[in-house]
Amino acid sequence: MILGDTCTRSCRICNVKNSFAHPPLNLLEPTNVAEVIAWWGLDYLVITSVDRDDSADQ
């Protein structure tokens, strides 16, 4: 799961912890994910993420 393990919403649809107080986004995460995918040699990958309503502010 990308964008951390804490969702900024409280919709209770999934089993992900939620909070408005969460760590900042990792700005290197897109590069790190791409490098790992290339290193693993994958042709297909499903990536999921939590909701981070704060991401537009960064």
All heavy atoms as TSV, in Angstrom:
chain	resi	resn	atom	element	x	y	z
A	1	MET	N	N	0.857	-1.167	0.000
A	1	MET	CA	C	0.000	0.000	0.000
A	1	MET	C	C	0.906	1.234	0.000
A	1	MET	O	O	1.879	1.297	0.733
A	1	MET	CB	C	-0.910	-0.015	1.227
A	1	MET	CG	C	-1.860	1.128	1.215
A	1	MET	SD	S	-3.290	1.102	2.324
A	1	MET	CE	C	-3.238	-0.370	3.217
A	2	ILE	N	N	0.562	2.180	-0.845
A	2	ILE	CA	C	1.351	3.410	-0.909
A	2	ILE	C	C	0.681	4.516	-0.100
A	2	ILE	O	O	-0.458	4.373	0.321
A	2	ILE	CB	C	1.570	3.863	-2.368
A	2	ILE	CG1	C	0.240	4.149	-3.071
A	2	ILE	CG2	C	2.359	2.815	-3.144
A	2	ILE	CD1	C	0.383	4.801	-4.429
A	3	LEU	N	N	1.393	5.569	0.122
A	3	LEU	CA	C	0.942	6.750	0.876
A	3	LEU	C	C	0.788	6.486	2.370
A	3	LEU	O	O	0.047	7.176	3.058
A	3	LEU	CB	C	-0.366	7.315	0.311
A	3	LEU	CG	C	-0.333	7.780	-1.134
A	3	LEU	CD1	C	-1.717	8.245	-1.566
A	3	LEU	CD2	C	0.671	8.903	-1.321
A	4	GLY	N	N	1.474	5.474	2.875
A	4	GLY	CA	C	1.427	5.198	4.303
A	4	GLY	C	C	0.331	4.224	4.674
A	4	GLY	O	O	-0.271	3.580	3.829
A	5	ASP	N	N	0.056	4.125	5.954
A	5	ASP	CA	C	-0.934	3.154	6.438
A	5	ASP	C	C	-2.106	3.812	7.152
A	5	ASP	O	O	-2.887	3.140	7.807
A	5	ASP	CB	C	-0.265	2.150	7.365
A	5	ASP	CG	C	0.283	2.792	8.626
A	5	ASP	OD1	O	0.289	4.029	8.722
A	5	ASP	OD2	O	0.709	2.047	9.520
A	6	THR	N	N	-2.222	5.139	7.006
A	6	THR	CA	C	-3.271	5.873	7.710
A	6	THR	C	C	-4.110	6.670	6.718
A	6	THR	O	O	-3.578	7.475	5.962
A	6	THR	CB	C	-2.661	6.829	8.754
A	6	THR	OG1	O	-1.806	6.076	9.612
A	6	THR	CG2	C	-3.734	7.499	9.574
A	7	CYS	N	N	-5.397	6.453	6.741
A	7	CYS	CA	C	-6.343	7.143	5.858
A	7	CYS	C	C	-6.822	8.427	6.532
A	7	CYS	O	O	-6.959	8.482	7.753
A	7	CYS	CB	C	-7.516	6.220	5.583
A	7	CYS	SG	S	-8.758	6.902	4.473
A	8	THR	N	N	-7.095	9.450	5.743
A	8	THR	CA	C	-7.580	10.712	6.310
A	8	THR	C	C	-9.106	10.775	6.378
A	8	THR	O	O	-9.657	11.786	6.774
A	8	THR	CB	C	-7.064	11.914	5.501
A	8	THR	OG1	O	-7.519	11.822	4.158
A	8	THR	CG2	C	-5.556	11.998	5.546
A	9	ARG	N	N	-9.759	9.716	5.980
A	9	ARG	CA	C	-11.220	9.672	6.042
A	9	ARG	C	C	-11.669	8.681	7.097
A	9	ARG	O	O	-10.931	7.796	7.491
A	9	ARG	CB	C	-11.797	9.296	4.688
A	9	ARG	CG	C	-11.451	10.329	3.636
A	9	ARG	CD	C	-12.091	10.022	2.329
A	9	ARG	NE	N	-11.698	11.047	1.351
A	9	ARG	CZ	C	-12.035	11.003	0.103
A	9	ARG	NH1	N	-12.771	10.008	-0.356
A	9	ARG	NH2	N	-11.642	11.952	-0.712
A	10	SER	N	N	-12.883	8.785	7.514
A	10	SER	CA	C	-13.422	7.873	8.530
A	10	SER	C	C	-14.667	7.167	8.012
A	10	SER	O	O	-15.678	7.076	8.694
A	10	SER	CB	C	-13.762	8.653	9.798
A	10	SER	OG	O	-12.626	9.265	10.331
A	11	CYS	N	N	-14.595	6.636	6.809
A	11	CYS	CA	C	-15.785	6.049	6.195
A	11	CYS	C	C	-16.079	4.627	6.676
A	11	CYS	O	O	-17.172	4.130	6.470
A	11	CYS	CB	C	-15.657	6.060	4.679
A	11	CYS	SG	S	-14.225	5.177	4.048
A	12	ARG	N	N	-15.123	3.952	7.289
A	12	ARG	CA	C	-15.286	2.613	7.862
A	12	ARG	C	C	-15.623	1.542	6.833
A	12	ARG	O	O	-16.142	0.478	7.168
A	12	ARG	CB	C	-16.321	2.622	8.977
A	12	ARG	CG	C	-15.995	3.604	10.085
A	12	ARG	CD	C	-17.038	3.513	11.191
A	12	ARG	NE	N	-16.981	4.668	12.053
A	12	ARG	CZ	C	-16.201	4.772	13.112
A	12	ARG	NH1	N	-15.397	3.799	13.420
A	12	ARG	NH2	N	-16.220	5.860	13.849
A	13	ILE	N	N	-15.359	1.775	5.569
A	13	ILE	CA	C	-15.616	0.766	4.543
A	13	ILE	C	C	-14.539	-0.311	4.572
A	13	ILE	O	O	-14.803	-1.475	4.368
A	13	ILE	CB	C	-15.688	1.418	3.146
A	13	ILE	CG1	C	-16.928	2.296	3.075
A	13	ILE	CG2	C	-15.683	0.381	2.040
A	13	ILE	CD1	C	-17.050	3.104	1.820
A	14	CYS	N	N	-13.309	0.065	4.847
A	14	CYS	CA	C	-12.212	-0.897	4.867
A	14	CYS	C	C	-11.598	-0.976	6.265
A	14	CYS	O	O	-11.969	-0.234	7.163
A	14	CYS	CB	C	-11.153	-0.521	3.837
A	14	CYS	SG	S	-10.412	1.094	4.122
A	15	ASN	N	N	-10.648	-1.842	6.411
A	15	ASN	CA	C	-10.017	-2.059	7.709
A	15	ASN	C	C	-8.644	-1.374	7.747
A	15	ASN	O	O	-7.624	-2.010	7.976
A	15	ASN	CB	C	-9.882	-3.555	7.974
A	15	ASN	CG	C	-9.460	-3.842	9.387
A	15	ASN	OD1	O	-9.683	-3.032	10.277
A	15	ASN	ND2	N	-8.851	-4.978	9.600
A	16	VAL	N	N	-8.630	-0.085	7.478
A	16	VAL	CA	C	-7.406	0.709	7.511
A	16	VAL	C	C	-7.559	1.741	8.613
A	16	VAL	O	O	-8.609	2.366	8.751
A	16	VAL	CB	C	-7.175	1.418	6.156
A	16	VAL	CG1	C	-5.977	2.333	6.217
A	16	VAL	CG2	C	-7.017	0.398	5.046
A	17	LYS	N	N	-6.503	1.908	9.406
A	17	LYS	CA	C	-6.616	2.906	10.477
A	17	LYS	C	C	-6.772	4.291	9.871
A	17	LYS	O	O	-6.320	4.555	8.762
A	17	LYS	CB	C	-5.429	2.830	11.426
A	17	LYS	CG	C	-4.110	3.246	10.861
A	17	LYS	CD	C	-3.030	3.126	11.938
A	17	LYS	CE	C	-1.680	3.444	11.352
A	17	LYS	NZ	N	-0.619	3.384	12.356
A	18	ASN	N	N	-7.448	5.165	10.584
A	18	ASN	CA	C	-7.682	6.513	10.074
A	18	ASN	C	C	-7.387	7.540	11.147
A	18	ASN	O	O	-7.531	7.290	12.328
A	18	ASN	CB	C	-9.101	6.671	9.526
A	18	ASN	CG	C	-10.144	6.229	10.508
A	18	ASN	OD1	O	-10.088	6.569	11.675
A	18	ASN	ND2	N	-11.108	5.464	10.041
A	19	SER	N	N	-6.953	8.692	10.669
A	19	SER	CA	C	-6.607	9.782	11.564
A	19	SER	C	C	-6.301	11.006	10.732
A	19	SER	O	O	-5.854	10.900	9.591
A	19	SER	CB	C	-5.377	9.413	12.391
A	19	SER	OG	O	-4.949	10.517	13.151
A	20	PHE	N	N	-6.565	12.168	11.300
A	20	PHE	CA	C	-6.149	13.394	10.625
A	20	PHE	C	C	-4.707	13.746	10.986
A	20	PHE	O	O	-4.073	14.544	10.319
A	20	PHE	CB	C	-7.091	14.543	10.964
A	20	PHE	CG	C	-8.442	14.366	10.346
A	20	PHE	CD1	C	-9.541	14.076	11.131
A	20	PHE	CD2	C	-8.619	14.480	8.981
A	20	PHE	CE1	C	-10.793	13.894	10.565
A	20	PHE	CE2	C	-9.868	14.299	8.401
A	20	PHE	CZ	C	-10.946	14.007	9.196
A	21	ALA	N	N	-4.191	13.133	12.050
A	21	ALA	CA	C	-2.791	13.324	12.442
A	21	ALA	C	C	-2.000	12.134	11.908
A	21	ALA	O	O	-2.160	11.015	12.368
A	21	ALA	CB	C	-2.680	13.391	13.957
A	22	HIS	N	N	-1.200	12.353	10.907
A	22	HIS	CA	C	-0.465	11.280	10.249
A	22	HIS	C	C	0.898	11.803	9.809
A	22	HIS	O	O	1.120	13.011	9.734
A	22	HIS	CB	C	-1.261	10.766	9.053
A	22	HIS	CG	C	-1.818	11.874	8.227
A	22	HIS	ND1	N	-1.036	12.658	7.412
A	22	HIS	CD2	C	-3.058	12.371	8.133
A	22	HIS	CE1	C	-1.795	13.581	6.835
A	22	HIS	NE2	N	-3.024	13.429	7.266
A	23	PRO	N	N	1.822	10.909	9.508
A	23	PRO	CA	C	3.135	11.364	9.067
A	23	PRO	C	C	3.051	12.017	7.689
A	23	PRO	O	O	2.106	11.775	6.928
A	23	PRO	CB	C	3.960	10.080	9.014
A	23	PRO	CG	C	2.991	8.969	9.018
A	23	PRO	CD	C	1.720	9.476	9.622
A	24	PRO	N	N	4.032	12.839	7.347
A	24	PRO	CA	C	4.022	13.481	6.028
A	24	PRO	C	C	4.232	12.462	4.913
A	24	PRO	O	O	4.734	11.359	5.147
A	24	PRO	CB	C	5.192	14.465	6.103
A	24	PRO	CG	C	6.092	13.912	7.142
A	24	PRO	CD	C	5.197	13.208	8.130
A	25	LEU	N	N	3.846	12.847	3.702
A	25	LEU	CA	C	4.059	11.988	2.543
A	25	LEU	C	C	5.550	11.828	2.265
A	25	LEU	O	O	6.336	12.756	2.474
A	25	LEU	CB	C	3.395	12.591	1.305
A	25	LEU	CG	C	1.876	12.650	1.299
A	25	LEU	CD1	C	1.385	13.428	0.092
A	25	LEU	CD2	C	1.295	11.254	1.305
A	26	ASN	N	N	5.936	10.659	1.777
A	26	ASN	CA	C	7.299	10.414	1.345
A	26	ASN	C	C	7.388	10.848	-0.118
A	26	ASN	O	O	6.858	10.181	-1.008
A	26	ASN	CB	C	7.638	8.935	1.498
A	26	ASN	CG	C	9.018	8.593	1.002
A	26	ASN	OD1	O	9.736	9.435	0.472
A	26	ASN	ND2	N	9.394	7.341	1.172
A	27	LEU	N	N	8.056	11.948	-0.394
A	27	LEU	CA	C	8.117	12.482	-1.749
A	27	LEU	C	C	8.944	11.614	-2.692
A	27	LEU	O	O	8.841	11.743	-3.911
A	27	LEU	CB	C	8.659	13.913	-1.719
A	27	LEU	CG	C	7.791	14.907	-0.923
A	27	LEU	CD1	C	8.424	16.295	-0.948
A	27	LEU	CD2	C	6.372	14.951	-1.455
A	28	LEU	N	N	9.739	10.704	-2.162
A	28	LEU	CA	C	10.523	9.786	-2.991
A	28	LEU	C	C	9.787	8.472	-3.261
A	28	LEU	O	O	10.301	7.606	-3.962
A	28	LEU	CB	C	11.865	9.492	-2.326
A	28	LEU	CG	C	12.812	10.676	-2.207
A	28	LEU	CD1	C	14.073	10.264	-1.460
A	28	LEU	CD2	C	13.154	11.237	-3.566
A	29	GLU	N	N	8.591	8.331	-2.716
A	29	GLU	CA	C	7.873	7.068	-2.860
A	29	GLU	C	C	7.620	6.664	-4.316
A	29	GLU	O	O	7.833	5.491	-4.660
A	29	GLU	CB	C	6.553	7.118	-2.087
A	29	GLU	CG	C	5.858	5.778	-2.053
A	29	GLU	CD	C	4.669	5.778	-1.114
A	29	GLU	OE1	O	3.935	6.784	-1.085
A	29	GLU	OE2	O	4.494	4.784	-0.413
A	30	PRO	N	N	7.206	7.554	-5.214
A	30	PRO	CA	C	7.005	7.122	-6.602
A	30	PRO	C	C	8.275	6.547	-7.234
A	30	PRO	O	O	8.230	5.510	-7.918
A	30	PRO	CB	C	6.561	8.403	-7.321
A	30	PRO	CG	C	5.985	9.252	-6.243
A	30	PRO	CD	C	6.803	8.952	-5.012
A	31	THR	N	N	9.401	7.174	-6.988
A	31	THR	CA	C	10.669	6.673	-7.521
A	31	THR	C	C	11.030	5.336	-6.888
A	31	THR	O	O	11.440	4.397	-7.582
A	31	THR	CB	C	11.791	7.694	-7.262
A	31	THR	OG1	O	11.427	8.926	-7.881
A	31	THR	CG2	C	13.111	7.219	-7.811
A	32	ASN	N	N	10.878	5.242	-5.577
A	32	ASN	CA	C	11.198	3.990	-4.876
A	32	ASN	C	C	10.326	2.838	-5.356
A	32	ASN	O	O	10.811	1.732	-5.574
A	32	ASN	CB	C	11.038	4.165	-3.369
A	32	ASN	CG	C	12.031	5.141	-2.785
A	32	ASN	OD1	O	13.062	5.433	-3.383
A	32	ASN	ND2	N	11.724	5.667	-1.622
A	33	VAL	N	N	9.036	3.072	-5.547
A	33	VAL	CA	C	8.119	2.037	-6.027
A	33	VAL	C	C	8.520	1.606	-7.435
A	33	VAL	O	O	8.589	0.406	-7.735
A	33	VAL	CB	C	6.657	2.516	-5.975
A	33	VAL	CG1	C	5.732	1.545	-6.696
A	33	VAL	CG2	C	6.201	2.709	-4.543
A	34	ALA	N	N	8.824	2.554	-8.311
A	34	ALA	CA	C	9.228	2.226	-9.683
A	34	ALA	C	C	10.509	1.405	-9.700
A	34	ALA	O	O	10.634	0.446	-10.473
A	34	ALA	CB	C	9.401	3.505	-10.496
A	35	GLU	N	N	11.468	1.756	-8.848
A	35	GLU	CA	C	12.730	1.016	-8.800
A	35	GLU	C	C	12.522	-0.418	-8.319
A	35	GLU	O	O	13.112	-1.355	-8.862
A	35	GLU	CB	C	13.731	1.738	-7.911
A	35	GLU	CG	C	14.271	3.010	-8.530
A	35	GLU	CD	C	15.181	3.788	-7.601
A	35	GLU	OE1	O	15.365	3.384	-6.423
A	35	GLU	OE2	O	15.713	4.812	-8.052
A	36	VAL	N	N	11.673	-0.600	-7.325
A	36	VAL	CA	C	11.408	-1.954	-6.818
A	36	VAL	C	C	10.693	-2.792	-7.867
A	36	VAL	O	O	11.020	-3.968	-8.064
A	36	VAL	CB	C	10.603	-1.898	-5.499
A	36	VAL	CG1	C	10.074	-3.255	-5.115
A	36	VAL	CG2	C	11.458	-1.334	-4.396
A	37	ILE	N	N	9.729	-2.208	-8.552
A	37	ILE	CA	C	9.011	-2.934	-9.605
A	37	ILE	C	C	9.992	-3.388	-10.687
A	37	ILE	O	O	9.955	-4.534	-11.139
A	37	ILE	CB	C	7.882	-2.069	-10.199
A	37	ILE	CG1	C	6.778	-1.855	-9.164
A	37	ILE	CG2	C	7.308	-2.722	-11.458
A	37	ILE	CD1	C	5.769	-0.806	-9.564
A	38	ALA	N	N	10.886	-2.505	-11.111
A	38	ALA	CA	C	11.887	-2.859	-12.123
A	38	ALA	C	C	12.829	-3.937	-11.596
A	38	ALA	O	O	13.167	-4.889	-12.310
A	38	ALA	CB	C	12.662	-1.614	-12.537
A	39	TRP	N	N	13.252	-3.814	-10.341
A	39	TRP	CA	C	14.167	-4.777	-9.742
A	39	TRP	C	C	13.537	-6.163	-9.649
A	39	TRP	O	O	14.185	-7.182	-9.878
A	39	TRP	CB	C	14.599	-4.269	-8.369
A	39	TRP	CG	C	15.606	-5.120	-7.686
A	39	TRP	CD1	C	16.881	-5.406	-8.101
A	39	TRP	CD2	C	15.431	-5.804	-6.447
A	39	TRP	NE1	N	17.504	-6.220	-7.193
A	39	TRP	CE2	C	16.639	-6.480	-6.150
A	39	TRP	CE3	C	14.384	-5.893	-5.548
A	39	TRP	CZ2	C	16.801	-7.245	-5.013
A	39	TRP	CZ3	C	14.561	-6.650	-4.408
A	39	TRP	CH2	C	15.763	-7.314	-4.155
A	40	TRP	N	N	12.235	-6.209	-9.295
A	40	TRP	CA	C	11.530	-7.480	-9.213
A	40	TRP	C	C	11.250	-8.068	-10.591
A	40	TRP	O	O	10.926	-9.244	-10.714
A	40	TRP	CB	C	10.208	-7.322	-8.465
A	40	TRP	CG	C	10.345	-7.180	-6.980
A	40	TRP	CD1	C	11.409	-7.511	-6.212
A	40	TRP	CD2	C	9.364	-6.672	-6.093
A	40	TRP	NE1	N	11.155	-7.241	-4.894
A	40	TRP	CE2	C	9.897	-6.719	-4.787
A	40	TRP	CE3	C	8.083	-6.174	-6.262
A	40	TRP	CZ2	C	9.196	-6.303	-3.673
A	40	TRP	CZ3	C	7.381	-5.751	-5.154
A	40	TRP	CH2	C	7.936	-5.816	-3.869
A	41	GLY	N	N	11.302	-7.245	-11.636
A	41	GLY	CA	C	11.041	-7.724	-12.990
A	41	GLY	C	C	9.579	-8.046	-13.244
A	41	GLY	O	O	9.262	-8.920	-14.043
A	42	LEU	N	N	8.702	-7.336	-12.584
A	42	LEU	CA	C	7.267	-7.604	-12.728
A	42	LEU	C	C	6.712	-7.008	-14.018
A	42	LEU	O	O	7.130	-5.945	-14.461
A	42	LEU	CB	C	6.501	-7.034	-11.535
A	42	LEU	CG	C	6.866	-7.592	-10.170
A	42	LEU	CD1	C	6.101	-6.851	-9.086
A	42	LEU	CD2	C	6.584	-9.077	-10.100
A	43	ASP	N	N	5.764	-7.706	-14.602
A	43	ASP	CA	C	5.053	-7.191	-15.774
A	43	ASP	C	C	3.734	-6.546	-15.385
A	43	ASP	O	O	3.181	-5.754	-16.134
A	43	ASP	CB	C	4.771	-8.320	-16.766
A	43	ASP	CG	C	6.042	-8.892	-17.367
A	43	ASP	OD1	O	6.991	-8.115	-17.602
A	43	ASP	OD2	O	6.090	-10.113	-17.576
A	44	TYR	N	N	3.217	-6.904	-14.230
A	44	TYR	CA	C	1.899	-6.431	-13.816
A	44	TYR	C	C	1.884	-6.317	-12.300
A	44	TYR	O	O	2.396	-7.187	-11.603
A	44	TYR	CB	C	0.824	-7.431	-14.269
A	44	TYR	CG	C	-0.575	-7.041	-13.906
A	44	TYR	CD1	C	-1.275	-6.103	-14.653
A	44	TYR	CD2	C	-1.210	-7.621	-12.816
A	44	TYR	CE1	C	-2.574	-5.750	-14.315
A	44	TYR	CE2	C	-2.506	-7.275	-12.481
A	44	TYR	CZ	C	-3.178	-6.340	-13.230
A	44	TYR	OH	O	-4.444	-5.997	-12.898
A	45	LEU	N	N	1.314	-5.258	-11.802
A	45	LEU	CA	C	1.265	-5.039	-10.361
A	45	LEU	C	C	0.036	-4.203	-10.026
A	45	LEU	O	O	-0.281	-3.254	-10.733
A	45	LEU	CB	C	2.526	-4.301	-9.894
A	45	LEU	CG	C	2.634	-3.998	-8.423
A	45	LEU	CD1	C	2.825	-5.278	-7.622
A	45	LEU	CD2	C	3.791	-3.066	-8.170
A	46	VAL	N	N	-0.651	-4.563	-8.969
A	46	VAL	CA	C	-1.778	-3.781	-8.477
A	46	VAL	C	C	-1.296	-2.994	-7.262
A	46	VAL	O	O	-0.770	-3.571	-6.314
A	46	VAL	CB	C	-2.969	-4.679	-8.075
A	46	VAL	CG1	C	-4.084	-3.850	-7.468
A	46	VAL	CG2	C	-3.462	-5.456	-9.273
A	47	ILE	N	N	-1.454	-1.694	-7.312
A	47	ILE	CA	C	-1.029	-0.831	-6.221
A	47	ILE	C	C	-2.277	-0.227	-5.593
A	47	ILE	O	O	-3.136	0.306	-6.277
A	47	ILE	CB	C	-0.104	0.295	-6.724
A	47	ILE	CG1	C	1.148	-0.303	-7.355
A	47	ILE	CG2	C	0.253	1.245	-5.595
A	47	ILE	CD1	C	2.051	0.709	-7.998
A	48	THR	N	N	-2.369	-0.321	-4.282
A	48	THR	CA	C	-3.483	0.290	-3.567
A	48	THR	C	C	-2.947	1.418	-2.697
A	48	THR	O	O	-1.765	1.480	-2.393
A	48	THR	CB	C	-4.217	-0.734	-2.684
A	48	THR	OG1	O	-3.316	-1.247	-1.709
A	48	THR	CG2	C	-4.772	-1.866	-3.523
A	49	SER	N	N	-3.835	2.303	-2.324
A	49	SER	CA	C	-3.414	3.413	-1.470
A	49	SER	C	C	-4.534	3.803	-0.524
A	49	SER	O	O	-5.707	3.554	-0.781
A	49	SER	CB	C	-3.013	4.624	-2.312
A	49	SER	OG	O	-4.139	5.226	-2.886
A	50	VAL	N	N	-4.119	4.442	0.533
A	50	VAL	CA	C	-5.090	5.037	1.447
A	50	VAL	C	C	-5.502	6.381	0.864
A	50	VAL	O	O	-4.847	6.916	-0.025
A	50	VAL	CB	C	-4.481	5.242	2.855
A	50	VAL	CG1	C	-4.154	3.914	3.491
A	50	VAL	CG2	C	-3.249	6.124	2.804
A	51	ASP	N	N	-6.598	6.941	1.353
A	51	ASP	CA	C	-6.971	8.308	0.973
A	51	ASP	C	C	-6.128	9.285	1.765
A	51	ASP	O	O	-6.025	9.167	2.985
A	51	ASP	CB	C	-8.445	8.581	1.253
A	51	ASP	CG	C	-9.332	8.098	0.139
A	51	ASP	OD1	O	-8.895	8.119	-1.020
A	51	ASP	OD2	O	-10.460	7.701	0.445
A	52	ARG	N	N	-5.526	10.220	1.086
A	52	ARG	CA	C	-4.746	11.260	1.748
A	52	ARG	C	C	-5.245	12.585	1.215
A	52	ARG	O	O	-4.744	13.130	0.255
A	52	ARG	CB	C	-3.256	11.093	1.439
A	52	ARG	CG	C	-2.572	9.932	2.105
A	52	ARG	CD	C	-2.419	10.103	3.610
A	52	ARG	NE	N	-1.627	11.241	3.964
A	52	ARG	CZ	C	-0.362	11.198	4.352
A	52	ARG	NH1	N	0.259	10.051	4.451
A	52	ARG	NH2	N	0.289	12.291	4.672
A	53	ASP	N	N	-6.313	13.087	1.810
A	53	ASP	CA	C	-6.896	14.360	1.379
A	53	ASP	C	C	-5.925	15.513	1.533
A	53	ASP	O	O	-6.117	16.569	0.938
A	53	ASP	CB	C	-8.184	14.643	2.143
A	53	ASP	CG	C	-9.285	13.654	1.787
A	53	ASP	OD1	O	-9.286	13.145	0.662
A	53	ASP	OD2	O	-10.125	13.398	2.652
A	54	ASP	N	N	-4.881	15.309	2.323
A	54	ASP	CA	C	-3.885	16.368	2.519
A	54	ASP	C	C	-2.869	16.423	1.392
A	54	ASP	O	O	-2.112	17.367	1.296
A	54	ASP	CB	C	-3.148	16.155	3.833
A	54	ASP	CG	C	-2.313	14.895	3.809
A	54	ASP	OD1	O	-2.752	13.884	3.214
A	54	ASP	OD2	O	-1.206	14.920	4.359
A	55	SER	N	N	-2.813	15.427	0.505
A	55	SER	CA	C	-1.752	15.357	-0.499
A	55	SER	C	C	-1.777	16.544	-1.471
A	55	SER	O	O	-0.749	16.910	-2.017
A	55	SER	CB	C	-1.823	14.053	-1.271
A	55	SER	OG	O	-3.036	13.943	-1.962
A	56	ALA	N	N	-2.913	17.147	-1.689
A	56	ALA	CA	C	-2.992	18.308	-2.579
A	56	ALA	C	C	-2.328	19.527	-1.957
A	56	ALA	O	O	-1.917	20.451	-2.652
A	56	ALA	CB	C	-4.444	18.633	-2.899
A	57	ASP	N	N	-2.160	19.520	-0.636
A	57	ASP	CA	C	-1.539	20.645	0.062
A	57	ASP	C	C	-0.023	20.611	0.006
A	57	ASP	O	O	0.630	21.573	0.351
A	57	ASP	CB	C	-1.968	20.658	1.536
A	57	ASP	CG	C	-3.458	20.847	1.692
A	57	ASP	OD1	O	-4.084	21.418	0.774
A	57	ASP	OD2	O	-4.005	20.410	2.719
A	58	GLN	N	N	0.550	19.477	-0.400
A	58	GLN	CA	C	2.006	19.323	-0.371
A	58	GLN	C	C	2.633	19.498	-1.715
A	58	GLN	O	O	2.154	19.420	-2.728
A	58	GLN	CB	C	2.373	17.975	0.209
A	58	GLN	CG	C	1.914	17.906	1.634
A	58	GLN	CD	C	2.471	16.685	2.337
A	58	GLN	OE1	O	3.441	16.096	1.927
A	58	GLN	NE2	N	1.831	16.329	3.430
